[in-house]
Every structure is written in structure tokens, then in C-alpha cells.
Amino acid sequence: MMDQQGQEKFLQFILERVQEGKEEEARAILLENFKKQDEGTFSQQDIQEFVPKMLLLLKPEKLQEVQMIAQQFAGKFGY
């Protein structure tokens, strides 16, 4: 599970790579996922919903970089 500091780093990483004006939407999605992680209710289904939403918000030139990080992130949860 990602600790508070890890969550903050991941949040900043993503927010630096989303399209202009999409930051709040991205932040809301991430904070919801972090809340579920903290509660222990974060599931494979959450990841499957999270990834497409986030991909729509990212700058196209940052997609590959973020996908690589997201795979590492998912790996930490054993998915």
C-alpha cells in the first residue's frame, strides 16, 4: 500500500502531466482512489476504471511515461 508521502508524490507526478484545466478532475479521481486504498477497498475494478479516465486527462506526449509508472504502481498491489 502506498503511504501518504507516496500518494502525494504520485499525485504531483500525475498533475504535472495532465492537460491544462484538467487538474482538478485528475486530483478528484486520484484522491478517491487513495481513499479506497486507505480503507482497503481498492480493487482490480477500480484500476480498470481509473486508467481510462486518467488517460483521457493526460497530455498525449506524456501517455507512455505515465503508463510505465502506472504499471509499477499497479504492480505494488499485485494486479
C-alpha positions in Angstrom: 0.0 0.0 0.0 1.2 3.5 -0.8 1.9 5.6 2.2 0.8 9.3 2.5 4.1 10.5 1.1 4.0 8.1 -1.8 0.4 9.2 -2.6 1.5 12.9 -2.6 4.4 12.2 -4.9 2.1 10.2 -7.3 -0.5 13.0 -7.2 2.1 15.6 -8.1 3.6 13.4 -10.8 0.2 13.0 -12.5 -0.9 16.6 -12.0 2.2 17.8 -13.8 1.3 15.7 -16.8 -2.4 16.4 -17.2 -3.8 18.7 -19.8 -4.4 22.4 -18.9 -7.6 22.8 -17.0 -7.9 19.1 -16.2 -6.0 19.2 -12.9 -9.0 19.3 -10.6 -10.7 16.4 -12.3 -7.5 14.4 -12.1 -7.0 15.3 -8.4 -10.5 14.2 -7.6 -10.1 10.8 -9.3 -6.7 10.2 -7.5 -8.0 11.3 -4.1 -10.9 8.9 -4.4 -8.6 6.1 -5.2 -6.2 6.9 -2.3 -9.2 7.0 0.0 -10.2 3.5 -1.2 -6.6 2.3 -0.7 -6.5 3.7 2.8 -9.8 1.9 3.6 -8.6 -1.3 2.0 -11.4 -1.3 -0.6 -9.3 -0.5 -3.7 -9.9 -3.3 -6.2 -8.9 -4.5 -9.7 -12.2 -3.0 -10.9 -11.1 0.4 -9.5 -7.8 0.2 -11.5 -9.8 -0.8 -14.7 -12.0 2.3 -14.3 -9.2 4.6 -13.1 -6.8 4.0 -16.0 -9.1 5.0 -18.9 -10.3 8.1 -17.1 -6.8 9.2 -16.4 -5.6 8.6 -19.9 -8.2 10.9 -21.2 -6.9 13.7 -19.0 -3.2 13.4 -19.7 -1.2 15.3 -22.3 -0.7 13.0 -25.3 3.1 13.3 -25.2 3.1 12.1 -21.5 1.0 9.0 -22.0 3.8 6.5 -22.4 5.7 7.8 -19.4 2.6 7.7 -17.2 1.6 4.2 -18.4 5.0 2.9 -17.3 4.7 4.4 -13.8 1.1 3.3 -13.5 2.2 -0.3 -14.3 4.7 -0.1 -11.5 2.0 1.4 -9.2 -0.4 -1.4 -10.1 2.4 -4.0 -9.5 2.7 -2.8 -5.9 -0.9 -4.1 -5.4 -0.3 -7.4 -7.1 -2.5 -6.8 -10.1 
